[in-house]
């Protein structure tokens, strides 16, 4: 089966848009710009942390807003994108340094998997999971 060139171009364009959306989301989290972060996270967002804790959008962004969680740096590598009908899965390795409850977690490697949904023409992350690389 041959995919029309326009379909390939549209997929590539959406993949690039999703990569930039993810990078913008990370910048908002590192700068603790909660208003901007709200824009990228779906109301039903859920994060599974590297230690296996499930956080709702309110819990996650609230911990950043309060300073309980502070991203010092978040450097994503190449972001792989898989697109489906209104859904995208992103996967990448990143280097993160965080401060959690006043305890510094040194720069370390993590795998990230994020699921986005197209909600009325706006890509929003709905699920995110981070796994520490040991």
N, CA, C and O atoms as a GROMACS GRO file, in nm:
protein
  536
    1UNK      N    1   0.084  -0.117   0.000
    1UNK     CA    2   0.000   0.000   0.000
    1UNK      C    3   0.089   0.124   0.000
    1UNK      O    4   0.185   0.131   0.077
    2UNK      N    5   0.059   0.219  -0.083
    2UNK     CA    6   0.132   0.344  -0.091
    2UNK      C    7   0.053   0.453  -0.020
    2UNK      O    8  -0.067   0.469  -0.044
    3UNK      N    9   0.120   0.526   0.066
    3UNK     CA   10   0.055   0.637   0.136
    3UNK      C   11   0.077   0.763   0.054
    3UNK      O   12   0.190   0.792   0.016
    4UNK      N   13  -0.029   0.837   0.026
    4UNK     CA   14  -0.013   0.961  -0.050
    4UNK      C   15   0.086   1.055   0.019
    4UNK      O   16   0.092   1.061   0.142
    5UNK      N   17   0.162   1.127  -0.060
    5UNK     CA   18   0.263   1.219  -0.009
    5UNK      C   19   0.203   1.320   0.087
    5UNK      O   20   0.266   1.355   0.187
    6UNK      N   21   0.083   1.368   0.058
    6UNK     CA   22   0.021   1.466   0.147
    6UNK      C   23  -0.004   1.406   0.285
    6UNK      O   24   0.008   1.476   0.386
    7UNK      N   25  -0.038   1.278   0.291
    7UNK     CA   26  -0.059   1.212   0.421
    7UNK      C   27   0.072   1.202   0.497
    7UNK      O   28   0.075   1.224   0.618
    8UNK      N   29   0.180   1.168   0.427
    8UNK     CA   30   0.312   1.160   0.491
    8UNK      C   31   0.352   1.298   0.542
    8UNK      O   32   0.403   1.310   0.653
    9UNK      N   33   0.330   1.401   0.462
    9UNK     CA   34   0.364   1.538   0.502
    9UNK      C   35   0.281   1.580   0.624
    9UNK      O   36   0.334   1.642   0.715
   10UNK      N   37   0.154   1.546   0.625
   10UNK     CA   38   0.068   1.582   0.738
   10UNK      C   39   0.115   1.511   0.865
   10UNK      O   40   0.117   1.572   0.972
   11UNK      N   41   0.152   1.384   0.854
   11UNK     CA   42   0.200   1.310   0.970
   11UNK      C   43   0.330   1.371   1.023
   11UNK      O   44   0.346   1.387   1.144
   12UNK      N   45   0.421   1.404   0.932
   12UNK     CA   46   0.548   1.465   0.973
   12UNK      C   47   0.523   1.600   1.040
   12UNK      O   48   0.587   1.633   1.140
   13UNK      N   49   0.430   1.676   0.985
   13UNK     CA   50   0.398   1.808   1.041
   13UNK      C   51   0.340   1.793   1.182
   13UNK      O   52   0.378   1.868   1.272
   14UNK      N   53   0.248   1.698   1.201
   14UNK     CA   54   0.190   1.674   1.333
   14UNK      C   55   0.295   1.624   1.431
   14UNK      O   56   0.295   1.664   1.547
   15UNK      N   57   0.385   1.538   1.385
   15UNK     CA   58   0.491   1.488   1.472
   15UNK      C   59   0.580   1.602   1.518
   15UNK      O   60   0.616   1.609   1.636
   16UNK      N   61   0.616   1.691   1.427
   16UNK     CA   62   0.698   1.807   1.463
   16UNK      C   63   0.624   1.898   1.561
   16UNK      O   64   0.684   1.949   1.656
   17UNK      N   65   0.495   1.919   1.537
   17UNK     CA   66   0.413   2.000   1.627
   17UNK      C   67   0.411   1.939   1.768
   17UNK      O   68   0.423   2.011   1.867
   18UNK      N   69   0.397   1.807   1.776
   18UNK     CA   70   0.394   1.740   1.905
   18UNK      C   71   0.529   1.748   1.976
   18UNK      O   72   0.534   1.766   2.097
   19UNK      N   73   0.637   1.736   1.902
   19UNK     CA   74   0.771   1.750   1.963
   19UNK      C   75   0.786   1.890   2.023
   19UNK      O   76   0.835   1.905   2.136
   20UNK      N   77   0.745   1.991   1.948
   20UNK     CA   78   0.757   2.128   1.998
   20UNK      C   79   0.661   2.152   2.115
   20UNK      O   80   0.694   2.224   2.209
   21UNK      N   81   0.543   2.093   2.110
   21UNK     CA   82   0.448   2.103   2.220
   21UNK      C   83   0.508   2.043   2.347
   21UNK      O   84   0.498   2.102   2.455
   22UNK      N   85   0.571   1.927   2.335
   22UNK     CA   86   0.633   1.863   2.451
   22UNK      C   87   0.747   1.949   2.505
   22UNK      O   88   0.758   1.968   2.626
   23UNK      N   89   0.830   2.002   2.418
   23UNK     CA   90   0.939   2.089   2.463
   23UNK      C   91   0.885   2.214   2.533
   23UNK      O   92   0.941   2.258   2.633
   24UNK      N   93   0.778   2.272   2.480
   24UNK     CA   94   0.717   2.390   2.543
   24UNK      C   95   0.659   2.354   2.679
   24UNK      O   96   0.668   2.433   2.773
   25UNK      N   97   0.600   2.236   2.690
   25UNK     CA   98   0.545   2.190   2.818
   25UNK      C   99   0.658   2.177   2.921
   25UNK      O  100   0.644   2.218   3.036
   26UNK      N  101   0.770   2.120   2.878
   26UNK     CA  102   0.884   2.104   2.969
   26UNK      C  103   0.939   2.239   3.014
   26UNK      O  104   0.974   2.256   3.131
   27UNK      N  105   0.947   2.334   2.920
   27UNK     CA  106   0.994   2.468   2.957
   27UNK      C  107   0.902   2.531   3.061
   27UNK      O  108   0.949   2.596   3.154
   28UNK      N  109   0.772   2.512   3.045
   28UNK     CA  110   0.676   2.566   3.142
   28UNK      C  111   0.694   2.502   3.279
   28UNK      O  112   0.685   2.570   3.382
   29UNK      N  113   0.720   2.372   3.282
   29UNK     CA  114   0.740   2.303   3.410
   29UNK      C  115   0.869   2.348   3.478
   29UNK      O  116   0.870   2.370   3.600
   30UNK      N  117   0.977   2.362   3.402
   30UNK     CA  118   1.105   2.404   3.459
   30UNK      C  119   1.096   2.547   3.511
   30UNK      O  120   1.152   2.579   3.616
   31UNK      N  121   1.026   2.634   3.440
   31UNK     CA  122   1.014   2.773   3.484
   31UNK      C  123   0.901   2.792   3.585
   31UNK      O  124   0.877   2.903   3.633
   32UNK      N  125   0.831   2.682   3.618
   32UNK     CA  126   0.718   2.685   3.712
   32UNK      C  127   0.610   2.784   3.666
   32UNK      O  128   0.546   2.849   3.748
   33UNK      N  129   0.592   2.793   3.536
   33UNK     CA  130   0.486   2.877   3.478
   33UNK      C  131   0.357   2.794   3.476
   33UNK      O  132   0.325   2.729   3.377
   34UNK      N  133   0.286   2.798   3.586
   34UNK     CA  134   0.169   2.711   3.605
   34UNK      C  135   0.057   2.746   3.506
   34UNK      O  136  -0.011   2.657   3.458
   35UNK      N  137   0.038   2.874   3.475
   35UNK     CA  138  -0.063   2.912   3.377
   35UNK      C  139  -0.034   2.847   3.242
   35UNK      O  140  -0.125   2.793   3.178
   36UNK      N  141   0.091   2.850   3.200
   36UNK     CA  142   0.128   2.788   3.072
   36UNK      C  143   0.118   2.636   3.083
   36UNK      O  144   0.070   2.571   2.990
   37UNK      N  145   0.161   2.579   3.194
   37UNK     CA  146   0.155   2.434   3.213
   37UNK      C  147   0.010   2.384   3.209
   37UNK      O  148  -0.018   2.276   3.156
   38UNK      N  149  -0.082   2.461   3.265
   38UNK     CA  150  -0.224   2.424   3.263
   38UNK      C  151  -0.271   2.401   3.120
   38UNK      O  152  -0.349   2.309   3.093
   39UNK      N  153  -0.224   2.485   3.029
   39UNK     CA  154  -0.263   2.480   2.888
   39UNK      C  155  -0.227   2.346   2.823
   39UNK      O  156  -0.301   2.297   2.737
   40UNK      N  157  -0.117   2.286   2.863
   40UNK     CA  158  -0.067   2.163   2.801
   40UNK      C  159  -0.123   2.035   2.864
   40UNK      O  160  -0.121   1.930   2.800
   41UNK      N  161  -0.172   2.043   2.988
   41UNK     CA  162  -0.217   1.925   3.061
   41UNK      C  163  -0.369   1.914   3.060
   41UNK      O  164  -0.439   2.008   3.098
   42UNK      N  165  -0.420   1.800   3.016
   42UNK     CA  166  -0.564   1.776   3.013
   42UNK      C  167  -0.618   1.775   3.156
   42UNK      O  168  -0.545   1.746   3.250
   43UNK      N  169  -0.747   1.807   3.173
   43UNK     CA  170  -0.805   1.806   3.308
   43UNK      C  171  -0.789   1.671   3.377
   43UNK      O  172  -0.774   1.666   3.499
   44UNK      N  173  -0.791   1.562   3.300
   44UNK     CA  174  -0.780   1.428   3.357
   44UNK      C  175  -0.637   1.373   3.350
   44UNK      O  176  -0.617   1.251   3.356
   45UNK      N  177  -0.539   1.461   3.336
   45UNK     CA  178  -0.398   1.422   3.331
   45UNK      C  179  -0.359   1.339   3.452
   45UNK      O  180  -0.407   1.362   3.564
   46UNK      N  181  -0.270   1.242   3.429
   46UNK     CA  182  -0.214   1.165   3.538
   46UNK      C  183  -0.067   1.135   3.508
   46UNK      O  184  -0.033   1.094   3.398
   47UNK      N  185   0.017   1.156   3.608
   47UNK     CA  186   0.159   1.126   3.600
   47UNK      C  187   0.189   1.006   3.689
   47UNK      O  188   0.143   0.999   3.803
   48UNK      N  189   0.267   0.912   3.637
   48UNK     CA  190   0.323   0.805   3.718
   48UNK      C  191   0.471   0.840   3.734
   48UNK      O  192   0.546   0.840   3.636
   49UNK      N  193   0.512   0.868   3.856
   49UNK     CA  194   0.648   0.913   3.884
   49UNK      C  195   0.746   0.795   3.877
   49UNK      O  196   0.705   0.680   3.873
   50UNK      N  197   0.876   0.826   3.875
   50UNK     CA  198   0.976   0.718   3.873
   50UNK      C  199   0.968   0.624   3.994
   50UNK      O  200   1.017   0.511   3.987
   51UNK      N  201   0.908   0.669   4.105
   51UNK     CA  202   0.895   0.580   4.221
   51UNK      C  203   0.757   0.515   4.228
   51UNK      O  204   0.723   0.450   4.327
   52UNK      N  205   0.678   0.532   4.122
   52UNK     CA  206   0.550   0.462   4.111
   52UNK      C  207   0.430   0.530   4.173
   52UNK      O  208   0.326   0.467   4.190
   53UNK      N  209   0.442   0.657   4.206
   53UNK     CA  210   0.330   0.732   4.264
   53UNK      C  211   0.246   0.793   4.151
   53UNK      O  212   0.301   0.851   4.057
   54UNK      N  213   0.115   0.778   4.160
   54UNK     CA  214   0.024   0.838   4.063
   54UNK      C  215  -0.019   0.975   4.112
   54UNK      O  216  -0.068   0.990   4.224
   55UNK      N  217   0.001   1.077   4.026
   55UNK     CA  218  -0.038   1.214   4.060
   55UNK      C  219  -0.139   1.266   3.959
   55UNK      O  220  -0.122   1.249   3.838
   56UNK      N  221  -0.243   1.330   4.010
   56UNK     CA  222  -0.340   1.398   3.923
   56UNK      C  223  -0.278   1.528   3.874
   56UNK      O  224  -0.172   1.569   3.921
   57UNK      N  225  -0.345   1.592   3.780
   57UNK     CA  226  -0.300   1.723   3.732
   57UNK      C  227  -0.290   1.820   3.848
   57UNK      O  228  -0.190   1.891   3.862
   58UNK      N  229  -0.393   1.823   3.932
   58UNK     CA  230  -0.396   1.916   4.045
   58UNK      C  231  -0.280   1.888   4.141
   58UNK      O  232  -0.213   1.981   4.186
   59UNK      N  233  -0.256   1.760   4.171
   59UNK     CA  234  -0.146   1.725   4.262
   59UNK      C  235  -0.011   1.763   4.202
   59UNK      O  236   0.074   1.821   4.270
   60UNK      N  237   0.009   1.730   4.076
   60UNK     CA  238   0.137   1.753   4.009
   60UNK      C  239   0.167   1.902   3.996
   60UNK      O  240   0.271   1.949   4.042
   61UNK      N  241   0.076   1.975   3.933
   61UNK     CA  242   0.101   2.118   3.914
   61UNK      C  243   0.099   2.193   4.046
   61UNK      O  244   0.168   2.294   4.062
   62UNK      N  245   0.020   2.145   4.141
   62UNK     CA  246   0.018   2.205   4.274
   62UNK      C  247   0.152   2.191   4.345
   62UNK      O  248   0.195   2.283   4.414
   63UNK      N  249   0.217   2.076   4.328
   63UNK     CA  250   0.347   2.057   4.394
   63UNK      C  251   0.454   2.146   4.331
   63UNK      O  252   0.547   2.188   4.399
   64UNK      N  253   0.440   2.176   4.202
   64UNK     CA  254   0.533   2.268   4.135
   64UNK      C  255   0.503   2.411   4.181
   64UNK      O  256   0.594   2.488   4.212
   65UNK      N  257   0.376   2.447   4.184
   65UNK     CA  258   0.336   2.583   4.225
   65UNK      C  259   0.381   2.614   4.368
   65UNK      O  260   0.421   2.726   4.399
   66UNK      N  261   0.372   2.514   4.455
   66UNK     CA  262   0.408   2.535   4.597
   66UNK      C  263   0.558   2.532   4.620
   66UNK      O  264   0.605   2.572   4.727
   67UNK      N  265   0.634   2.485   4.522
   67UNK     CA  266   0.778   2.473   4.539
   67UNK      C  267   0.821   2.340   4.598
   67UNK      O  268   0.940   2.315   4.616
   68UNK      N  269   0.724   2.253   4.628
   68UNK     CA  270   0.758   2.120   4.680
   68UNK      C  271   0.840   2.042   4.576
   68UNK      O  272   0.930   1.966   4.611
   69UNK      N  273   0.807   2.063   4.448
   69UNK     CA  274   0.880   2.003   4.336
   69UNK      C  275   0.934   2.115   4.250
   69UNK      O  276   0.859   2.200   4.201
   70UNK      N  277   1.065   2.115   4.231
   70UNK     CA  278   1.129   2.217   4.148
   70UNK      C  279   1.220   2.147   4.048
   70UNK      O  280   1.314   2.078   4.085
   71UNK      N  281   1.189   2.168   3.921
   71UNK     CA  282   1.277   2.117   3.815
   71UNK      C  283   1.389   2.217   3.796
   71UNK      O  284   1.365   2.333   3.761
   72UNK      N  285   1.512   2.173   3.818
   72UNK     CA  286   1.629   2.259   3.797
   72UNK      C  287   1.663   2.257   3.648
   72UNK      O  288   1.691   2.362   3.589
   73UNK      N  289   1.662   2.139   3.590
   73UNK     CA  290   1.685   2.125   3.446
   73UNK      C  291   1.612   2.002   3.395
   73UNK      O  292   1.596   1.903   3.467
   74UNK      N  293   1.568   2.010   3.270
   74UNK     CA  294   1.502   1.897   3.204
   74UNK      C  295   1.544   1.905   3.058
   74UNK      O  296   1.493   1.987   2.982
   75UNK      N  297   1.639   1.819   3.020
   75UNK     CA  298   1.697   1.822   2.887
   75UNK      C  299   1.653   1.698   2.809
   75UNK      O  300   1.709   1.590   2.827
   76UNK      N  301   1.551   1.713   2.723
   76UNK     CA  302   1.505   1.596   2.646
   76UNK      C  303   1.600   1.566   2.531
   76UNK      O  304   1.660   1.656   2.472
   77UNK      N  305   1.613   1.438   2.501
   77UNK     CA  306   1.687   1.396   2.381
   77UNK      C  307   1.592   1.396   2.263
   77UNK      O  308   1.492   1.468   2.263
   78UNK      N  309   1.623   1.314   2.163
   78UNK     CA  310   1.534   1.302   2.048
   78UNK      C  311   1.400   1.245   2.092
   78UNK      O  312   1.394   1.150   2.170
   79UNK      N  313   1.294   1.305   2.043
   79UNK     CA  314   1.158   1.264   2.080
   79UNK      C  315   1.097   1.182   1.967
   79UNK      O  316   1.075   1.233   1.857
   80UNK      N  317   1.069   1.055   1.996
   80UNK     CA  318   1.001   0.968   1.898
   80UNK      C  319   0.851   0.989   1.914
   80UNK      O  320   0.800   1.002   2.025
   81UNK      N  321   0.781   0.992   1.799
   81UNK     CA  322   0.637   1.016   1.801
   81UNK      C  323   0.567   0.907   1.721
   81UNK      O  324   0.607   0.876   1.609
   82UNK      N  325   0.462   0.850   1.778
   82UNK     CA  326   0.372   0.758   1.709
   82UNK      C  327   0.235   0.823   1.708
   82UNK      O  328   0.180   0.856   1.813
   83UNK      N  329   0.180   0.841   1.588
   83UNK     CA  330   0.050   0.906   1.573
   83UNK      C  331  -0.057   0.806   1.536
   83UNK      O  332  -0.037   0.719   1.451
   84UNK      N  333  -0.172   0.819   1.600
   84UNK     CA  334  -0.290   0.739   1.572
   84UNK      C  335  -0.406   0.835   1.554
   84UNK      O  336  -0.386   0.957   1.558
   85UNK      N  337  -0.524   0.786   1.537
   85UNK     CA  338  -0.641   0.871   1.514
   85UNK      C  339  -0.672   0.956   1.637
   85UNK      O  340  -0.742   0.911   1.727
   86UNK      N  341  -0.620   1.079   1.640
   86UNK     CA  342  -0.647   1.169   1.751
   86UNK      C  343  -0.565   1.144   1.876
   86UNK      O  344  -0.587   1.207   1.979
   87UNK      N  345  -0.469   1.050   1.867
   87UNK     CA  346  -0.386   1.015   1.981
   87UNK      C  347  -0.240   1.010   1.935
   87UNK      O  348  -0.212   0.967   1.823
   88UNK      N  349  -0.150   1.053   2.021
   88UNK     CA  350  -0.007   1.045   1.992
   88UNK      C  351   0.066   0.994   2.115
   88UNK      O  352   0.032   1.030   2.228
   89UNK      N  353   0.166   0.911   2.092
   89UNK     CA  354   0.251   0.862   2.199
   89UNK      C  355   0.392   0.913   2.173
   89UNK      O  356   0.447   0.893   2.064
   90UNK      N  357   0.450   0.978   2.272
   90UNK     CA  358   0.585   1.032   2.262
   90UNK      C  359   0.674   0.956   2.359
   90UNK      O  360   0.634   0.924   2.470
   91UNK      N  361   0.798   0.929   2.314
   91UNK     CA  362   0.893   0.860   2.401
   91UNK      C  363   1.031   0.920   2.380
   91UNK      O  364   1.073   0.946   2.267
   92UNK      N  365   1.101   0.944   2.490
   92UNK     CA  366   1.235   1.001   2.481
   92UNK      C  367   1.312   0.980   2.611
   92UNK      O  368   1.254   0.956   2.717
   93UNK      N  369   1.443   0.989   2.599
   93UNK     CA  370   1.531   0.991   2.715
   93UNK      C  371   1.558   1.136   2.749
   93UNK      O  372   1.562   1.222   2.661
   94UNK      N  373   1.576   1.162   2.877
   94UNK     CA  374   1.605   1.299   2.920
   94UNK      C  375   1.698   1.296   3.040
   94UNK      O  376   1.708   1.196   3.112
   95UNK      N  377   1.765   1.407   3.060
   95UNK     CA  378   1.845   1.431   3.179
   95UNK      C  379   1.768   1.531   3.265
   95UNK      O  380   1.732   1.639   3.219
   96UNK      N  381   1.743   1.493   3.389
   96UNK     CA  382   1.668   1.579   3.481
   96UNK      C  383   1.745   1.599   3.609
   96UNK      O  384   1.814   1.510   3.658
   97UNK      N  385   1.732   1.720   3.662
   97UNK     CA  386   1.778   1.750   3.797
   97UNK      C  387   1.660   1.817   3.866
   97UNK      O  388   1.604   1.913   3.814
   98UNK      N  389   1.624   1.766   3.983
   98UNK     CA  390   1.508   1.819   4.055
   98UNK      C  391   1.542   1.839   4.203
   98UNK      O  392   1.638   1.782   4.256
   99UNK      N  393   1.460   1.920   4.265
   99UNK     CA  394   1.462   1.934   4.411
   99UNK      C  395   1.321   1.896   4.456
   99UNK      O  396   1.223   1.956   4.413
  100UNK      N  397   1.313   1.796   4.544
  100UNK     CA  398   1.184   1.750   4.593
  100UNK      C  399   1.184   1.757   4.745
  100UNK      O  400   1.267   1.693   4.810
  101UNK      N  401   1.092   1.833   4.800
  101UNK     CA  402   1.083   1.853   4.945
  101UNK      C  403   1.216   1.898   5.003
  101UNK      O  404   1.255   1.856   5.113
  102UNK      N  405   1.286   1.984   4.930
  102UNK     CA  406   1.413   2.038   4.977
  102UNK      C  407   1.533   1.947   4.956
  102UNK      O  408   1.645   1.985   4.990
  103UNK      N  409   1.512   1.829   4.901
  103UNK     CA  410   1.621   1.734   4.876
  103UNK      C  411   1.656   1.734   4.728
  103UNK      O  412   1.571   1.709   4.643
  104UNK      N  413   1.781   1.764   4.699
  104UNK     CA  414   1.828   1.770   4.560
  104UNK      C  415   1.849   1.628   4.506
  104UNK      O  416   1.918   1.546   4.566
  105UNK      N  417   1.788   1.603   4.391
  105UNK     CA  418   1.810   1.479   4.319
  105UNK      C  419   1.904   1.516   4.204
  105UNK      O  420   1.864   1.591   4.116
  106UNK      N  421   2.028   1.464   4.205
  106UNK     CA  422   2.126   1.508   4.105
  106UNK      C  423   2.084   1.473   3.962
  106UNK      O  424   1.996   1.390   3.940
  107UNK      N  425   2.149   1.538   3.868
  107UNK     CA  426   2.124   1.514   3.726
  107UNK      C  427   2.130   1.365   3.698
  107UNK      O  428   2.232   1.300   3.724
  108UNK      N  429   2.022   1.310   3.645
  108UNK     CA  430   2.010   1.167   3.619
  108UNK      C  431   1.932   1.145   3.491
  108UNK      O  432   1.863   1.235   3.443
  109UNK      N  433   1.943   1.025   3.437
  109UNK     CA  434   1.872   0.989   3.315
  109UNK      C  435   1.738   0.923   3.344
  109UNK      O  436   1.723   0.847   3.440
  110UNK      N  437   1.640   0.954   3.259
  110UNK     CA  438   1.506   0.898   3.270
  110UNK      C  439   1.451   0.870   3.132
  110UNK      O  440   1.484   0.940   3.036
  111UNK      N  441   1.367   0.769   3.122
  111UNK     CA  442   1.284   0.748   3.003
  111UNK      C  443   1.149   0.812   3.033
  111UNK      O  444   1.098   0.804   3.144
  112UNK      N  445   1.093   0.877   2.932
  112UNK     CA  446   0.960   0.938   2.944
  112UNK      C  447   0.871   0.886   2.833
  112UNK      O  448   0.912   0.876   2.717
  113UNK      N  449   0.749   0.852   2.871
  113UNK     CA  450   0.646   0.816   2.774
  113UNK      C  451   0.525   0.902   2.805
  113UNK      O  452   0.473   0.901   2.916
  114UNK      N  453   0.481   0.977   2.705
  114UNK     CA  454   0.367   1.068   2.721
  114UNK      C  455   0.262   1.037   2.616
  114UNK      O  456   0.294   1.017   2.498
  115UNK      N  457   0.138   1.034   2.658
  115UNK     CA  458   0.026   1.013   2.567
  115UNK      C  459  -0.051   1.144   2.556
  115UNK      O  460  -0.096   1.201   2.655
  116UNK      N  461  -0.065   1.189   2.431
  116UNK     CA  462  -0.139   1.312   2.402
  116UNK      C  463  -0.268   1.276   2.330
  116UNK      O  464  -0.276   1.176   2.259
  117UNK      N  465  -0.370   1.359   2.350
  117UNK     CA  466  -0.495   1.348   2.275
  117UNK      C  467  -0.524   1.482   2.209
  117UNK      O  468  -0.498   1.588   2.266
  118UNK      N  469  -0.579   1.475   2.089
  118UNK     CA  470  -0.624   1.595   2.019
  118UNK      C  471  -0.763   1.627   2.072
  118UNK      O  472  -0.860   1.556   2.043
  119UNK      N  473  -0.771   1.733   2.148
  119UNK     CA  474  -0.898   1.774   2.207
  119UNK      C  475  -0.942   1.905   2.142
  119UNK      O  476  -0.902   2.013   2.184
  120UNK      N  477  -1.024   1.890   2.040
  120UNK     CA  478  -1.077   2.007   1.970
  120UNK      C  479  -0.970   2.086   1.897
  120UNK      O  480  -0.974   2.209   1.895
  121UNK      N  481  -0.874   2.017   1.838
  121UNK     CA  482  -0.767   2.084   1.764
  121UNK      C  483  -0.650   2.128   1.851
  121UNK      O  484  -0.560   2.197   1.803
  122UNK      N  485  -0.650   2.088   1.977
  122UNK     CA  486  -0.543   2.125   2.071
  122UNK      C  487  -0.488   1.997   2.134
  122UNK      O  488  -0.561   1.924   2.200
  123UNK      N  489  -0.358   1.971   2.113
  123UNK     CA  490  -0.294   1.853   2.171
  123UNK      C  491  -0.270   1.876   2.319
  123UNK      O  492  -0.209   1.976   2.358
  124UNK      N  493  -0.319   1.783   2.402
  124UNK     CA  494  -0.302   1.790   2.547
  124UNK      C  495  -0.248   1.657   2.597
  124UNK      O  496  -0.291   1.550   2.552
  125UNK      N  497  -0.153   1.662   2.690
  125UNK     CA  498  -0.099   1.540   2.748
  125UNK      C  499  -0.202   1.488   2.850
  125UNK      O  500  -0.253   1.563   2.932
  126UNK      N  501  -0.229   1.356   2.842
  126UNK     CA  502  -0.326   1.295   2.933
  126UNK      C  503  -0.260   1.197   3.029
  126UNK      O  504  -0.302   1.184   3.144
  127UNK      N  505  -0.156   1.129   2.982
  127UNK     CA  506  -0.081   1.037   3.067
  127UNK      C  507   0.067   1.062   3.048
  127UNK      O  508   0.113   1.090   2.937
  128UNK      N  509   0.141   1.050   3.157
  128UNK     CA  510   0.285   1.064   3.150
  128UNK      C  511   0.346   0.965   3.247
  128UNK      O  512   0.296   0.948   3.358
  129UNK      N  513   0.453   0.900   3.205
  129UNK     CA  514   0.523   0.808   3.293
  129UNK      C  515   0.672   0.829   3.277
  129UNK      O  516   0.724   0.838   3.166
  130UNK      N  517   0.741   0.835   3.390
  130UNK     CA  518   0.887   0.851   3.391
  130UNK      C  519   0.950   0.730   3.459
  130UNK      O  520   0.902   0.683   3.562
  131UNK      N  521   1.057   0.681   3.400
  131UNK     CA  522   1.129   0.566   3.454
  131UNK      C  523   1.276   0.603   3.469
  131UNK      O  524   1.339   0.647   3.372
  132UNK      N  525   1.329   0.586   3.588
  132UNK     CA  526   1.470   0.618   3.613
  132UNK      C  527   1.557   0.516   3.540
  132UNK      O  528   1.525   0.397   3.535
  133UNK      N  529   1.668   0.565   3.483
  133UNK     CA  530   1.765   0.478   3.419
  133UNK      C  531   1.876   0.455   3.521
  133UNK      O  532   1.942   0.550   3.564
  134UNK      N  533   1.895   0.333   3.557
  134UNK     CA  534   1.997   0.298   3.660
  134UNK      C  535   2.118   0.236   3.596
  134UNK      O  536   2.213   0.201   3.665
   0.00000   0.00000   0.00000
